[in-house]
Amino acid sequence: MNNNTPELREKIRQQFDSGPYPRQPVEASPKNDYNCLFIHNIITAFYLRYKKVVSPKNKVILDAGCGTGYKALALAEANPGARIIGIDLSQESVKLAKQRLEYHGFKDAEFYVMPIEDLPSLGVNFDYINNDEVLYLFPDPAMGLKAMKSVLKPEGIIRSNLHSFLGRYYYYRAQDIFKMMGLMDGNPGDLEISIVRDTMRSLKDDVDIKRSTWQEKKHDEPEYYMMNYLFQGDKGYTIPQMFAALRAAELEFVSMVNWRGWQLQDLFINPDDLPPFMAMSLPELSPEEELQLFELLHPCHRLLDFWCTHPKTEDSSPSVAEWTDTDWENAWVELHPQLKTPQIREDLLQSIANRVPFQISGYITLNTIRPIGLESSLSACLLPLWERRQSIKSLTERWIQIRPVDPVTLEPVTEIIAFEEVKTLVRNMEAFLYLLLERSA
């Protein structure tokens, strides 16, 4: 049976009707999950694409394949003032999604039972589409991407993902085993789960399939079995296949969602001292080739999680690395909204008062491989950003007040030196999107 049969589609629908996903309790909330809100705040994706800070107010956001609504809730929490619409194939899932959003006070969120292919029938165009953990269930991912593109506004962005074939290779082998045993002929339930559990536990710990897939701590979680060992229609993809689907849908790649988790240089002991061939070859690689090489070297990601959009119709703003001194002198700096919370500000004030580093990466850890701490005086320089956006000039003036003399030479810090130090600080934080930069028009 291939992924294009109505029979398989019905099995997928039945699986999610009988076991709606995800299974978080209705009262569970991502409100304090900074990583989740960072991903689902449309400012993150729009900044990566357009190098500008947008307002979520009055934006129209779709959760395509909303399941039980946990990600729709994340979209609502992260984007105050936006209109949230969710669709899903599973009627039971949609029922739970409605209950979830209403429970958390988002009574205006709209939900519909429909396949993604029927999106045009809504008569709505979207600024942002979240399509999480769905695309790999299509017979051809380009089909789903084309359907979403048809209702995407000209500057809109789609977030979607595919299961990584290399990252989930052992689970696909396990699924083949349980297909051989007939456990996926119908809609798997408690009996099939118990057979999988007994089978995996009966294997020696050093048996390849058990060593690579089994998690004893999750042995009593039905979702663990259904979304891994018994997942109807599950299929894995590679980076070249992901880009092929984007080209077939005539969509342009923006970025991986966890973009800093895909950095080739982080795989090397000393990225500044590579073997000569690698040192010459890596700078010549296209974004697709870089990601493919990372995937082949280190297939650590379960998902090929990406943002995409309509192809560019005009030149976009230059990257920060291409800015001139004039660009910098007239730039504005804004704190990412997921950091602008009373608790984080209080933590910042405590670090300044106690003269200890402020661990900014402790809140949004998604794109960091090591902790990032700001020395207390640097933290103090950025403090006004918790109130409103600031110009580079105002931050430079504040920096001179905080550190008026060079601590080594005891010479007065000039405006030029202070400007360069602030520029370095802001540029380093912008690389992680903790700070967002905009050039004056």
C-alpha positions, -999 to +999 in steps of 0.1 A: +000+000+000+014+034-009+007+068+008-017+078-020-045+054-012-078+065+003-075+034+025-043+047+041-057+082+045-087+067+063-064+048+086-045+080+094-078+098+102-089+069+124-056+068+142-059+104+152-096+101+160-090+072+184-057+087+197-058+125+193-023+141+192-007+157+210-021+144+243-013+173+266-041+180+291-064+208+281-051+229+310-015+225+298+000+258+284+031+268+266+029+303+282+063+298+300+080+277+273+102+303+258+116+280+231+081+271+219+069+307+219+101+318+201+094+294+172+057+302+170+061+340+172+058+352+136+084+379+143+111+352+143+104+339+108+096+373+093+128+388+107+149+360+093+133+365+059+128+403+057+151+417+084+123+438+098+101+435+129+064+430+122+035+433+145+013+402+150-018+423+156-045+416+130-023+390+112-042+359+101-025+327+112-034+292+102-025+260+121-028+234+092-031+201+109-038+215+143-044+182+161-056+188+197-047+225+195-015+228+216+004+245+188-026+266+180-025+277+216+012+285+213+005+306+182-022+325+201+000+331+231+030+342+210+010+365+187-014+387+207-040+403+185-037+378+156-066+359+142-061+321+147-076+295+125-070+257+128-079+228+105-075+191+109-086+159+093-097+144+127-130+155+141-121+144+176-089+164+175-107+195+163-132+192+192-103+191+217-086+220+200-117+242+204-120+232+241-083+240+247-083+275+232-116+284+249-102+271+283-072+295+279-094+325+270-090+325+232-127+322+224-125+337+189-102+310+175-118+292+146-115+254+139-127+234+109-126+197+101-111+195+066-080+183+047-053+207+038-062+203+001-095+220+007-080+252+022-092+274-007-128+267+003-123+288+035-119+319+014-091+332+036-055+342+028-029+338+055+001+358+067+016+328+084+009+290+082+021+266+108+021+230+094+038+209+121+041+171+120+018+167+090+036+171+057+053+137+058+019+120+058+012+133+023+018+110-007+040+138-021+050+167+002+048+191-027+010+185-028+006+199+007+030+227+001+011+238-031-022+237-012-008+260+015+009+283-010-025+288-027-038+306+004-005+323+014-003+361+011+025+375-010+049+381+019+035+352+040+056+325+054+050+287+059+066+267+087+065+230+079+086+199+085+093+164+073+105+134+093+142+128+087+148+094+071+183+093+085+174+106+119+145+081+123+160+052+103+157+027+131+121+036+138+113+028+101+130-005+105+109-011+137+077-002+118+086-028+091+089-054+118+055-046+132+039-045+098+053-080+092+035-090+124+002-076+111+000-050+138-007-022+114-032-039+091-060-021+109-062+008+134-037-001+162-050+001+197-042-012+232-037-048+221-011-038+194+007-015+219+010-043+244+024-066+217+050-040+208+059-034+244+063-071+251+083-077+220+107-048+227+112-058+263+119-094+254+149-084+233+184-082+247+195-047+254+223-048+229+200-059+200+203-031+174+167-022+171+161-021+209+193-001+216+184+025+189+147+030+196+135+017+230+129+041+259+119+022+290+109+054+307+081+058+282+068+023+283+034+033+297+028+062+272+005+051+244+015+082+223+051+069+223+041+037+205+015+052+182+038+080+169+069+058+165+064+020+162+028+020+149+025+053+130+003+048+100+016+065+068+049+076+084+076+083+059+111+098+061+129+123+038+163+137+032+175+172+026+176+168-012+141+155-011+130+184+010+144+209-015+130+190-044+095+194-028+101+231-024+111+235-060+081+214-072+058+237-051+077+268-064+085+279-029+117+294-016+136+281+014+141+307+041+158+289+070+157+258+091+137+265+122+166+254+145+191+271+121+220+272+145+216+235+152+225+229+115+259+248+115+286+227+098+314+244+116+300+231+149+308+196+138+346+202+137+370+201+166+387+233+154+366+251+127+393+276+122+419+249+113+401+226+088+418+202+065+428+221+033+402+205+010+374+212+035+386+247+041+385+254+003+352+235-004+329+246+024+326+283+015+315+273-020+286+251-009+250+263-015+226+263+015+211+230+003+246+214+000+256+226+035+225+211+050+229+179+031+265+175+042+255+182+079+228+156+076+252+129+062+278+137+088+255+140+118+218+130+114+209+141+148+176+158+140+143+140+140+127+167+119+137+186+088+120+217+102+120+247+079+104+280+069+096+288+033+078+314+013+070+328-022+101+334-043+116+369-040+101+395-063+127+421-054+160+423-035+156+419+002+173+440+028+211+433+032+222+410+060+237+427+090+271+415+079+267+437+049+257+469+067+278+501+063+287+523+092+259+546+082+234+518+085+247+511+120+246+547+131+209+550+121+199+515+133+173+506+159+176+477+183+146+457+197+145+429+222+128+397+209+093+398+224+097+364+240+125+378+262+104+409+272+089+394+303+088+407+339+106+376+352+135+379+328+138+416+335+139+408+372+166+382+366+185+407+346+183+433+375+195+407+399+226+398+378+234+435+374+230+441+412+252+411+421+277+417+393+273+382+378+269+373+342+234+373+328+227+339+312+205+351+283+207+317+266+190+301+296+156+313+283+157+306+246+181+276+243+169+264+208+198+278+188+227+276+212+252+248+217+268+264+247+256+288+274+258+325+265+263+349+294+266+387+293+289+404+317+269+425+341+279+459+326+269+447+292+236+436+306+231+470+321+237+486+287+208+466+273+184+472+302+164+499+284+153+474+257+130+459+283+110+491+281+111+500+244+133+498+213+165+519+213+187+535+188+223+524+185+232+560+194+213+559+227+229+525+236+263+540+228+256+570+251+245+546+278+276+525+274+299+555+279+280+563+311+284+527+324+321+524+314+336+559+309+372+547+311+392+518+297+397+494+327+433+486+315+446+520+303+423+542+324+420+564+293+385+579+286+364+557+263+358+577+231+325+577+213+341+558+184+353+530+207+320+528+225+301+527+192+323+497+181+318+479+214+281+483+213+280+472+176+299+441+185+276+433+214+244+438+194+257+419+164+266+389+185+231+389+201+214+394+168+230+362+155+207+343+180+178+367+174+179+377+211+181+412+196+165+424+164+179+451+142+163+475+117+178+501+095+161+535+094+142+541+062 
